[in-house]
């Protein structure tokens, strides 16, 4: 039985409290295949417990391997945030916005953090580096597609970096027994 929204957020808050605190100097670096187990762990937490991703089934390590190779083949950035103790605290990447050739310089960003890393500026550091690496890769536009429920901190993060609201799509996803929409934001590099 799926949890209601408040129960899911209680679970997130409990995970933040129970998790080790993020202390010391954070490292943002290019992801490697060795990171993908932890990437899948972080992402699948949100698949199971939130509406910030519209995936309904957890992604396998093989799914992440294919996505990682695809992004690398396109020479687009896929970054990870690593704690001083070596734990992956979050990840960020960009992928093509659409498959048609005319969109080749426009990407969509994705950023996910362990609950313990929320509110510790990990997302800020990841997005800052992701934008710089995207620009260096020849990207001209970054689009953020953010759930219109439960992702207020993601919207605020993108606003701080100058992303502009471009629209809202209502009732485009159905998860945990309810309809969800997306907020569309865009940043020119």
N, C-alpha and C positions, 0 to 999 in steps of 0.2 A: 504494500500500500504506500503510495507516494506521500511524502510529508507536505503539510501546508507550508506556505511561505514563512510564517513566523517560526515554525519548528525548524525549518532549514537554516534560518539565520541564527537561531539559538545554537544550533550545531556548529555553525561557523564561528560564533563568538566563543564557544567552549573550546574549539580547536585552537583558536588564537591564544587563549589563556593557558592551555595545557602544553602548547608547543614551546620549545626553547626560544628565548628572546634573541633577536638579531642584534648582535653587538660586534664592534670592530669594523674594519674597512671592508666594504663590499667590493667584489670584483665583477665587472661586466666584461664578458668575453664572447667570442664566437662559439656557438654550440658545436659539439662533436657527437658522433654516434654513441659514445659512452654516456652522454647526458640523457639519452632518450628514455631510459627506464624511469628516471625521476621526472622528466617532462610529462610522460604518460601518467604518472602518479598524480602530479599536480593537476593536470587537465581533467582527468577522470573524476577527481574529487568534485569538480564543478558540474560535470555531466550528471553525476548521481545526486547532487545536493542543491543545485541552483538552476535558475533560468538565464544566467548570463551567457551560456552557450545553448544553442538550439539542438546540439547533438543529444540524442536520447540514449544511445548505447555507448558504453565506454570504448575508446579507441585502443586497439591492440598495439603492441610494440612494432609489429609489422606495418600497421597503418602509419605510425609515426616515422618509421624508416623510409617509407615511400614518400611521405610529405617532405621529410628532411632532404632526401635526394633531389626531389623536384625543385625545391627552393634553391638548393645549392647549384643545380644545373643551370638555373636562371640567373645565378650570381646575385641573388638577393640576400639580405641579412637575416640570420636566425641567431639570436643572442640569448645568453643565459646570465642570471645573476647568481653568484656563488658567495656563500658566507665564508668567513675566515676559517671555519671548521670543515669546509668542503661541501656543505649541503647546498643543493640547488634551491634557491628561494623563489625563483620565478623565471619566466622566459618570455621572449617577444620575437615576432617575425613578421615579415610582410610577404604577401602572396599576390599574384595577379588579381585585379579587381574583376575582370571578365576575360574570357578566352579570345575574343576577337583581336586581331592585330592592332587596330587603331588604339586600343586601350593599353598597349605595352608599357607605357610610362606611368600608368596609374595602378596603385596597389591598395590592398586592404591590410590594415595592421591587426595583430592579435597580441594581447598581453594577459598573462595569467600568473598569479602569485600564490605561494603557500599562504594559508590563513595567518601564520605567525609573521609574515612579511607585510601584511596589510597595514597601512598607516605609518610605515617606516621609510618612505620615500624610495622604496625599491622600484615601484612602477614609474616614478618620475625619472629615475636614473636610466631605467631600461628604455623608456620612450625617447628621452633625450639622445641616447646613443643610437637607437633605432632610426630616428629621423636623420641624424648625421650620416649613418652608413647607407641609408636609402638614397639620400642625395648624391653621395659618392658613387652609387651604383647607377645613376642616371634617372632615378625616379623623379617625376615632376609633381605628382599629386598623391596624397595619401588619404584614403577614405576609411573612416571608422564606422562600423555597423554595430551598434550597441543595443542590447535589450532595453526596452522601455520600462522594465520592472526590475528592481533589485540591482541596478548597475549605476546608481547615481555617482559613486566615486569614480567610475570610469569616465562618465560624461564630464565631471569636474576636472579630471586629469587632462583630458583632451582640450577642454576650454582653456586651461592654464597654458597650454602650448600653442594657442592660437587657432585651434580647429574651430570652424564655423558650422553652425547648425544649417543643414541643407534640406532637411525634411524629416518626416515621420511616416512610417508605414505601419498601419494598424492591423492587428490580427493576421499576421503573416506566418506565425508559428504556433504550434499547439504542443504544450508540454505540461506534465503534472496536472492534467485535467482542466487547463485553462488556455485561452487565447492570449498570445503575446505579440507585441509589435517591436519595431526597431527604430532607433534614432539614427539618422544619417548625418555624419559630420565629415568635414573635408579641410585639408591643409595643403596649401601650395608650398613647395620647397624652392 
